[in-house]
Amino acid sequence: MKLLEERILKDGMVLGEDILKADNFLNHQIDPVLMQAMGNEFASYFANKGITKILTIETSGIAPAVFAGLELGIPVIFARKHKSLTLIDNLYTTNVHSFTKGVTNKIAVSRNFLDATDHVLIIDDFLANGQAAKGLIEICRQAKASLAGIGIVIEKSFQPGRKDLEELGFDILSLARIRAFEKGVVKFVKEEEKK
């Protein structure tokens, strides 16, 4: 998605050799115009898949998921990472390790919102090692829900997440695929390198 790639080049900040800070537009300050364009892109790609729910993980996946849900006219569920006084039982749960934060969180989704009748689209902000996506896949497995595919805002293609998810047989749409960070500059996967 050219608009997203341009925004990454303009406002993204490379930290070290494997971190992209996108807090200017994606995960601290949110650009709703960009989110709407990304939501429309996800909705267009997955439009004919019979999706009944979108599943994401708090917090940065919520905005693009909501805009895709708005376009598709379906509910969005987000897995909580933090304990809540109102979310205490009747839950699907699993552990997810965050590459960026270096912590493992127990995520939870209420059983009231996801079940075997659902056909789910997973949306997340980043794909690096695939741990968040695998955690959401596990939640779907526990619910006996089927999976339509996975939508990713920014993929770091130099890390193993995409390969691992493709080997599991999932349809993945990444709106921006980063090949490398070279001397602090983002290099995207070229069209001819994409599958």
C-alpha positions as CSV (number, residue, x, y, z in Angstrom):
1,M,0.0,0.0,0.0
2,K,1.8,3.0,-1.3
3,L,0.2,5.5,1.1
4,L,1.3,3.5,4.1
5,E,4.9,3.0,2.7
6,E,5.2,6.8,2.2
7,R,4.0,7.4,5.7
8,I,6.5,4.9,7.1
9,L,9.3,6.6,5.2
10,K,8.2,10.1,6.4
11,D,7.3,9.4,10.0
12,G,8.7,6.0,11.0
13,M,11.8,5.8,13.0
14,V,14.2,2.8,12.9
15,L,15.5,1.8,16.3
16,G,18.5,-0.5,16.1
17,E,18.4,-3.3,13.5
18,D,14.9,-4.7,14.0
19,I,12.5,-2.1,15.5
20,L,10.3,0.4,13.7
21,K,8.7,3.1,15.8
22,A,5.4,4.1,14.2
23,D,3.9,6.0,17.1
24,N,3.3,9.1,15.0
25,F,0.5,7.5,13.0
26,L,-0.3,4.0,14.2
27,N,0.2,3.2,17.9
28,H,0.3,6.3,20.0
29,Q,-1.1,9.0,17.8
30,I,-3.5,7.6,15.3
31,D,-4.1,9.0,11.8
32,P,-7.8,8.2,11.1
33,V,-7.6,9.0,7.4
34,L,-4.7,6.5,7.0
35,M,-6.6,4.0,9.3
36,Q,-9.7,4.3,7.1
37,A,-7.6,3.7,3.9
38,M,-6.0,0.6,5.5
39,G,-9.4,-0.7,6.8
40,N,-10.8,-0.3,3.2
41,E,-7.8,-2.2,1.8
42,F,-8.3,-5.1,4.3
43,A,-12.1,-5.1,3.6
44,S,-11.6,-5.1,-0.2
45,Y,-9.1,-8.0,-0.1
46,F,-11.1,-10.2,2.3
47,A,-14.6,-9.1,1.1
48,N,-15.8,-12.4,-0.4
49,K,-14.5,-14.6,2.4
50,G,-17.7,-14.8,4.5
51,I,-16.2,-13.1,7.5
52,T,-18.4,-12.7,10.6
53,K,-16.0,-11.2,13.1
54,I,-12.6,-9.5,13.1
55,L,-10.3,-10.4,15.9
56,T,-7.3,-8.3,17.0
57,I,-5.2,-7.7,20.1
58,E,-5.0,-4.5,22.2
59,T,-4.1,-1.9,21.6
60,S,-2.4,-1.0,18.3
61,G,-4.5,-3.5,16.2
62,I,-7.8,-1.9,17.3
63,A,-7.8,1.1,15.0
64,P,-7.2,-0.7,11.7
65,A,-9.5,-3.5,12.7
66,V,-12.4,-1.1,13.6
67,F,-12.1,0.6,10.2
68,A,-12.1,-2.8,8.4
69,G,-15.1,-3.8,10.5
70,L,-16.9,-0.6,9.6
71,E,-16.3,-1.2,5.9
72,L,-17.4,-4.9,6.2
73,G,-20.3,-4.2,8.5
74,I,-19.1,-6.7,11.1
75,P,-18.2,-6.7,14.8
76,V,-14.6,-6.3,16.0
77,I,-13.3,-8.2,19.1
78,F,-10.1,-7.4,20.7
79,A,-8.1,-9.7,23.0
80,R,-7.3,-8.1,26.3
81,K,-3.7,-8.2,27.6
82,H,-4.6,-6.6,31.0
83,K,-6.8,-8.0,33.7
84,S,-10.2,-6.4,34.1
85,L,-12.7,-6.6,36.9
86,T,-15.4,-7.2,34.3
87,L,-13.5,-9.9,32.4
88,I,-12.9,-12.7,34.9
89,D,-14.4,-15.9,33.7
90,N,-15.9,-17.7,30.7
91,L,-12.8,-16.8,28.7
92,Y,-10.6,-18.1,26.0
93,T,-7.0,-17.5,27.0
94,T,-3.4,-18.0,25.8
95,N,0.0,-16.5,26.3
96,V,1.6,-14.2,23.8
97,H,5.2,-13.0,23.8
98,S,5.8,-9.5,22.5
99,F,9.0,-9.1,20.5
100,T,9.1,-5.3,20.9
101,K,8.4,-5.2,24.6
102,G,10.2,-8.4,25.6
103,V,7.3,-9.5,27.8
104,T,4.8,-12.3,27.8
105,N,1.1,-11.4,28.3
106,K,-1.9,-13.6,29.0
107,I,-4.5,-12.5,26.5
108,A,-8.2,-13.2,26.9
109,V,-11.4,-13.0,24.9
110,S,-14.9,-13.6,26.3
111,R,-16.6,-16.8,25.1
112,N,-19.7,-14.6,24.7
113,F,-18.3,-13.0,21.5
114,L,-16.7,-15.9,19.6
115,D,-17.8,-19.4,18.8
116,A,-17.9,-22.2,16.2
117,T,-20.3,-20.3,14.0
118,D,-17.8,-17.5,13.4
119,H,-15.5,-17.1,10.4
120,V,-12.7,-14.8,11.6
121,L,-10.3,-12.3,10.1
122,I,-7.3,-11.5,12.3
123,I,-5.9,-8.0,12.0
124,D,-2.7,-6.8,13.8
125,D,-0.4,-3.8,13.6
126,F,3.0,-5.6,13.2
127,L,4.2,-9.1,12.1
128,A,7.7,-10.0,13.2
129,N,8.0,-13.4,14.8
130,G,4.2,-14.1,14.5
131,Q,3.6,-14.6,18.2
132,A,0.5,-12.3,18.4
133,A,-1.0,-13.8,15.3
134,K,-0.4,-17.3,16.6
135,G,-2.0,-16.4,20.0
136,L,-5.1,-15.1,18.2
137,I,-5.2,-18.3,16.0
138,E,-5.1,-20.2,19.3
139,I,-8.1,-18.2,20.6
140,C,-10.0,-19.1,17.4
141,R,-9.0,-22.7,17.8
142,Q,-10.4,-22.8,21.3
143,A,-13.6,-21.2,20.1
144,K,-13.7,-23.7,17.2
145,A,-14.1,-20.7,14.9
146,S,-12.8,-20.9,11.4
147,L,-10.1,-18.5,10.1
148,A,-10.5,-16.5,6.8
149,G,-7.1,-15.0,6.9
150,I,-4.7,-12.5,8.5
151,G,-4.3,-8.8,7.8
152,I,-1.1,-7.1,8.9
153,V,-0.4,-3.4,8.8
154,I,3.4,-3.6,8.7
155,E,5.4,-6.8,8.2
156,K,9.0,-7.2,8.9
157,S,9.7,-9.8,6.2
158,F,13.3,-10.3,7.5
159,Q,11.8,-12.0,10.6
160,P,10.2,-15.5,10.5
161,G,6.5,-14.6,11.2
162,R,5.2,-14.7,7.7
163,K,7.0,-17.9,6.7
164,D,5.7,-19.6,9.9
165,L,2.1,-18.5,9.2
166,E,2.2,-19.4,5.5
167,E,3.5,-22.9,6.5
168,L,0.3,-23.2,8.6
169,G,-1.7,-22.5,5.5
170,F,-3.0,-19.0,6.2
171,D,-3.9,-16.3,3.7
172,I,-1.9,-13.2,4.7
173,L,-2.3,-9.6,3.5
174,S,0.4,-7.3,4.7
175,L,-0.1,-3.6,3.7
176,A,3.6,-2.8,4.0
177,R,6.4,-5.4,3.8
178,I,9.8,-4.3,5.0
179,R,12.7,-6.2,3.6
180,A,15.4,-4.6,5.8
181,F,16.6,-1.7,7.8
182,E,19.8,-0.5,6.1
183,K,21.7,2.2,8.0
184,G,18.5,3.4,9.6
185,V,16.5,3.5,6.4
186,V,13.5,1.3,5.7
187,K,13.7,-0.9,2.6
188,F,10.5,-2.4,1.3
189,V,10.0,-5.8,-0.4
190,K,9.9,-5.1,-4.1
191,E,6.9,-6.2,-6.2
192,E,8.8,-8.9,-8.0
193,E,9.9,-10.4,-4.6
194,K,6.3,-10.8,-3.4
195,K,4.5,-14.1,-3.7
